[in-house]
Amino acid sequence: MKKHLSVRYGTIQGCYWMGYAALMGYASVYLLEKGFTNTQIGLLTAVGCIVSAVLQPVLASYADRPESPSVRTMLLGANLIQLVLVISLAATAESSSMVVRTLLYGASITMLMLMIPFVNSLGMETIRQGEELDYGIGRGMGSVAYAIASWLLGRLTASFGADMIPIWLSR
């Protein structure tokens, strides 16, 4: 049972970190191609992270209430919102204004950063419930997934351009 839960949790970690590789690791590649300056990219990523840092305690307080949805449900909801954001980003890649791209990318960063406490909480909740879960295996699978995603995205971006990045995110 332990290996099964650890692999399932590792898959969740892997999916999260593959998205992180695309959205944060390739932010400059994508946004430079879309006409952003390095300064604008830095400000956009900083604002997305700051908004997330402000919202995390609010969401954590809500998640701790007995009547709140489970961590799994909240993580699923965040993933669905993220999916809508990145599909919108991919669908409007050429036709949208700089303002629309900024809002979609910034909101995507915020959602991505809001998810990591839920991904970690999911593992801790499983352990607290007495289930055997090797958190290190799960987190290690996340790191390997990040490395593979970074390599693949580099190859795809070199071959097909930066528009592959939001397509990868919407996988």
C-alpha positions, 0 to 999 in steps of 0.5 A: 500500500505504501508504494501505491500511495507514494507513487500516486502522490508523486504523480500529483507532485510531478504534475505540479512541478511540470507546470511550474517548469513551464510557467515560471521556468520559461516565463522569460522565453514566452513573455519576451516573445510576446513583447514584454521587457525583462523589467515587465516580466520581473514585475509580473512574476513578482506581483503574481507571487505577492498576490499569492502570498497575501491570499495563502493565509486567507485560503489556509484559514478557510481550509482549516474550518470544519465546513470547508471543502477537503484539501483534495477538493480545493486543489481540484478547484485550483487546478480547474481555474488554472486550466481555464487560465492557461487555455485562455492564454493559449487560445488568445496568444496572438490576438490578445492585447498586452493587458489581457496577456498580463492579466492571464499570465499573472493570474496563472502565476498566482494560482500556481503559487496558491496550489503548492501549499495544497499539494503539500497539505495533501501529503501531510493529511494522508500521513495524519490519517495514518496512511503510509506515504513516503513524502520524499519519494513523492517530492523526488518524483516532482523534481524529476518531472521538473527536470524532464519537463524543462528539457522537453520544453526546451526542445519543443520551444526550439522547434516550434516556438514559445507558443508551445509553453501555454499548450504544455501547461494546458496538458 
